[in-house]
């Protein structure tokens, strides 16, 4: 009695690689959006710093 056993594919590794890739893309895109908003809203950034200084922050 012989059973033909085929090795399992690396589907788990591929899924993890795709998941990691998607996560990294989401992180990078959100980082870029946050930076672009901060650069566009320079006046708001200055106002926020004044507000923090008024509260006694550094």
Secondary structure, DSSP 8 states (H G I E B T S, - for coil): ---------SHHHHHHHHHHHHHHHHHHHHHHHHHHHHHHTHHHHHHHHHHHHHTT--
